[in-house]
Amino acid sequence: MLLVPKQLRRSGMTGDVPYYGGRLTPAQAHAASHPSRPRPRPAATPQVDPLPALRQLLDAGVITAEEYRDLRARVNR
């Protein structure tokens, strides 16, 4: 009779999974002791003024004057 830890007898576990008795694997221990450098944050995207875009939609006939007034009121809140 071969004694196998319960974690390795589960159907989802493969034979390649190391069992360390609930401790960290060597790779996890190395990663914990050697933290990576913080990644630089991406630059903030510039804010676009929506009023000229709304005016352009009105001039192109995509929206009506009433829709333009409603959208402009929503933007100015």
C-alpha positions as CSV (number, residue, x, y, z in Angstrom):
1,M,0.0,0.0,0.0
2,L,1.4,3.4,-1.0
3,L,0.7,6.3,1.3
4,V,-0.2,9.4,-0.7
5,P,-1.2,12.8,0.8
6,K,-4.9,13.6,0.5
7,Q,-4.1,16.6,-1.7
8,L,-2.5,14.4,-4.4
9,R,-5.4,11.9,-4.4
10,R,-7.9,14.4,-5.7
11,S,-9.0,13.9,-9.2
12,G,-8.1,17.4,-10.3
13,M,-4.5,17.2,-9.2
14,T,-1.8,16.0,-11.7
15,G,1.3,14.1,-10.9
16,D,3.4,17.2,-11.6
17,V,2.1,19.2,-8.7
18,P,4.6,19.3,-5.8
19,Y,3.3,18.8,-2.3
20,Y,5.1,20.8,0.4
21,G,2.8,20.2,3.3
22,G,1.1,23.6,3.1
23,R,4.4,25.5,2.9
24,L,5.5,27.7,0.1
25,T,7.1,26.2,-2.9
26,P,10.7,27.3,-3.6
27,A,9.5,29.6,-6.4
28,Q,6.9,31.2,-4.1
29,A,9.5,31.7,-1.4
30,H,11.9,33.3,-3.8
31,A,9.2,35.7,-5.2
32,A,8.2,36.7,-1.6
33,S,11.8,37.4,-0.6
34,H,12.6,39.3,-3.8
35,P,9.8,41.8,-4.5
36,S,9.6,43.3,-7.9
37,R,10.0,47.0,-8.6
38,P,6.8,48.9,-8.7
39,R,5.6,49.5,-12.3
40,P,5.3,53.1,-13.5
41,R,1.7,54.2,-13.8
42,P,0.6,55.3,-17.3
43,A,0.1,59.0,-17.8
44,A,-3.4,60.3,-17.3
45,T,-5.4,60.8,-20.4
46,P,-6.1,64.5,-21.2
47,Q,-9.6,65.7,-20.6
48,V,-11.6,66.5,-23.8
49,D,-14.0,69.4,-23.8
50,P,-17.3,67.9,-25.0
51,L,-19.0,71.2,-25.9
52,P,-17.1,71.7,-29.3
53,A,-17.8,68.0,-30.1
54,L,-21.5,68.6,-29.4
55,R,-21.5,71.7,-31.5
56,Q,-19.9,69.8,-34.4
57,L,-22.6,67.1,-34.1
58,L,-25.3,69.8,-34.2
59,D,-23.7,71.5,-37.2
60,A,-23.4,68.1,-39.1
61,G,-27.1,67.4,-38.5
62,V,-26.4,64.3,-36.4
63,I,-28.4,65.7,-33.4
64,T,-31.2,68.2,-33.3
65,A,-31.2,71.5,-31.5
66,E,-33.3,70.1,-28.7
67,E,-30.9,67.1,-28.2
68,Y,-28.0,69.6,-28.2
69,R,-29.6,71.6,-25.4
70,D,-30.3,68.5,-23.4
71,L,-26.8,67.1,-23.8
72,R,-25.2,70.5,-23.1
73,A,-27.3,70.7,-19.8
74,R,-26.1,67.2,-18.8
75,V,-22.4,68.2,-19.5
76,N,-22.6,71.4,-17.5
77,R,-23.9,69.7,-14.3
